[in-house]
């Protein structure tokens, strides 16, 4: 796949994924528990991908077998862990604040890559990381103050760790077709969340009452269908297709565009209005991504 096309897919994936927070929060405020939203989202998505996955994985059983450990790690931590942590975080925090904390994951990816390769990222990458993270602070308006919950912050931190695992593991499994990898990892994730629900690790309850979308009563099926098709099937498939080309580091930084999109969607769905300082943050995020993009291949070995 051409590098430019992979970059477009990565941005499209981030935009699709950005709808998960506002849509899920609408369901949470309508009487759903975080584990219930996560279970339906992750259980239905693999069913949609069955046919494309079978076609994509035909004759590739040996590759799937050799990648089974990575698929399990991706499903348990990279997907189910990230989704469960994020939904529990937004049940206690504003969507923007939870995303800002969770999207500290690019720094974790940089740290992991540097440790594994025993190399320090070039100065331009470090500067890009700092600029992007400064932009994140402005985007969510944390400078102006926001209501916080210690439990919510801890859930968001867990989500950041799981998101870093997602990018690193997806990069390692790039040889598998995106549709097949998404199906297998989502199936593992759905099984994981089902086990958590079955053992009573978290409360499981849902509601069939209408939910508030942009100030209007909307059938609960509408946000749930969008959550499955757009924020899960489309987002994960396009993300896995792009990570293998862009690499975990660049893909994790490009995904920061999800924050800008999430703020806009939260404005439409939840009535959270963006402020000028958030637009400035968006420009800083873009600048940080550009700095990471122009990273040179040379790195400084760690003694």
N, C-alpha and C positions, 0 to 999 in steps of 0.2 A: 504494500500500500504506500503511495506517495506520502511524504512527510506533511505536506500541506493539507491533504485530505484527512490525515490522522488528527491534525490540529483542529480542523473544523468539526470532526466527530467528537473530539474531546470537549470542545465548547458546547456542542449540542447536548452531550451527555450531562454536562454540568447544569445547563438550563433545565433539562428534563428532571434531573435529580432535585433541583432547587424547589420544585413544587411539592416535594414530599413533606417538608416541615409545615407549611401553611395548611395543606390538605389534611395531614394527620392531626394537627392541632384543632382543626374544625371538628373532627370526629371525637377527639379527646374532650373538648368542651361540650360535645353532644352526649356524653355519657359513656364513651368507650374507655377502656383501660389501655395503657401503652402496649402491653403484651398481646392484647386482642387485635389491635391495629397491625402490629408486627406479624402476628400469626397469619392473618388473612392476606396481608400483602405478600408475604414470602411463600405461602402455600399455593396461592392461585397462579402466581407468576410462572413457576416451572411448567404448569399445565399448558400455558399459552405457548411455551417454547418446545413442547415435545416433538412436533413434526420437524421444525427446522433443525433441532438438535440431532435427531435420528439421521437426517440426511447429511448433516455436517460431519458426524462422527462415524459414518459408515466406513468400515475397513480400517479404523484407527484405534482398535481395541488395545493394542500394545502400548500406544502412546498414552492412552487414558490410564492404563494400569501402572505405568511408570510415574505418572503424575498424581497418583491417588492421594499421597500424603499432602501435597500442595493444595489439592482440591478441597480436602477436609479442613485444612487450616484456613483457606479462603472462605469456606462456607461458615465455619464456626465463629471465627474471629473477625474476618474481613467484612462479612455481610451481616450475619445475625447479631454479632456483638455490636457492630456499628449501629444497626437499626434500633436494637433494644435500648442501647445507651442514649441514642439521640432522642427517641420518643419519650423516654423517661426524663430527659433533660428539658425538652420543650414543654412538658407538663408542669414544670416548676419555674421555667425561665422564659423570657421573650425569645422568639425564634432567632433573631439576630444575635443575641448574646450567646445562646447555645452554639450557634454556628461559628462564631468567632473563636470560642474556646476549642471547638472540635477541629477547626481548620488551622490549629497549631501543628497539625500532622505533617505539613511539608517540612517543618524543621526537624521532626522526628525522622522523616525519610532521609533528609540530608545527613543527619547524625548516623543513621543506620548504614547508609551507603559509605560514608567516610570510615566508619569502624570496620565494615566488612572488607573494604578495599585498602584499608590502612593508608588512606590519603585524605588530605585536607582539601575541601572544595576551593576552587580559585577565588580570589578576592571579589570578583564581579558577582559570583554566585552568593557569597555571604552578604554583599551589599543588597542584592536583589531580594534575598530572604528578609532582611531587616526592613526594606522599603515596603514589601508586600505586607508584612505583619503590621507595620505602622498604619498602612491603609485599612487593614481589617479593623483595627481599633476605631478608626474614624467612621467606617461604614456602619458599624453597629451602634455608633453613638455612645460608646462606653466612656469617652472623655467627658460627656455631659452628664454622666451618672445614669445608672439603671438599677432597678430592683434586682437583687440577687438572692439566691438560695444556695446554701452550702451543699446540700444534697444534690441540687441541680448542677452545680459546678462540678462536683465529683463525677456525676453521670457523663457530663460533657467531656471531661478529661479522659474517661474511659473510652468515649467515642473517638477522641483524637488518636489514642493508641491503636484502636481497631482500624481506623481509617488509614493510618500509616501501614498497618499490616496488609490492608487491602491492596494498596498501590504496589508494595514490594512483592507480594505474592502473585498478583496479576502479571507483573513484569516477568516473573520467573516462569509463568505458565503460558507465555505468549505463543508457543508453538501449537497450542490447541485452537480450533476454530472458535470465534467469539460466542456464537449461538450455543455450541456444545458446552463450552466452559461455563457460560452463564446458567444453562440448564442444570448442570451437575452441581455447581456451587450453590445455586439457589435451592436445590433439592436438599442438600446438606443443611443449609441455613434453616429451611422450613422444619426439618426434622429436629434440629436443635431447639428451636423456639417451641415446637410442640412438646418436647420433653420438659422444658422449663414450665410450660403451662400445666402439663399433666401432674407434675410433682408438687404443684402449688408454690413454686418459687416466687411467683408474682400474682397478684389478683387478676382474674380473668372475667371480664364482663363487657357487654356491648349493649347497644340500644338501636332500635329501628325508628326512633323519632327523627324528625327533620333537623338538619344542622344549619347553622348560620354561615352563609357564604356571601360576603360583601353586603351584609345587612339584610339579606333575603333568606327566607326559609327554603332549604333545598333538600330533596330526598337524600338519605344517607348513602344510597348506592352511587350517586354521582361522584362525590369525592373519593369513594373507595375504588371505583373503576378507574378513575384517573390516576390514583395512587399506584394501582397495579400495572396498568398499561404504559403510562408515560414515565412515572417516577421510578419504576422498577424494571420492567421488561426492556423498554427503549433505553433507559439510562444505563443499565448495567451492560447490555449488549454492546452499545456504542463505546462505552468506557473501556471494556475489555479489548475491543478491537483497536483502540487508539493507544492504550498503555504499552502494548508490545512494540509499537513503532516509536513512540515518543520517549519511552523509558519511564520508570517510576518517579524520578525526580521532576522532570518537566511536566508530566501528566498531573502530578499532585499540585503543582503551582498553577497550571492552567485551570484546574478545577476550582480555584479561588473565585473564578467568575460566577460560580454558583451562589456566592454570597450576594452579589449585586442583584442577580435575578431573584433570589429568595426575598430580598428586601422589597423588591417591586411587587412580587406576587403576594407577600404578606400584607402589603399596602392595599391591594385589591380585595383579598380574601378576608383578612382579619382587621383591616382598617388601621394598620400601622403605617403612618406617613413618613417617607424618607425626608431627611433634612439636608440642607446644602453641605454640611460637613461630611455627610455620607457620600455625596457625589464626589467630593474631593478625595475621600478614601478610595473610591472606585478608580480614580485616575492613578493613585499611588499603587494600587494592586496591579493595574495594567503595566505601570512602569517596572514594577518588580518582576513580573512575568517576562517582560522584554529583556531585562538584565540576565535572567536565568537562561533565556533562549539563546543569547549570544555567548554563553559560556564557552570557553575554549577547552579543547581536549586536555591540555596540560594541567597537571595538579601537583601539589607539593607533597612528596612522600613524608610520612610520619616516622620519625626515628624511634 
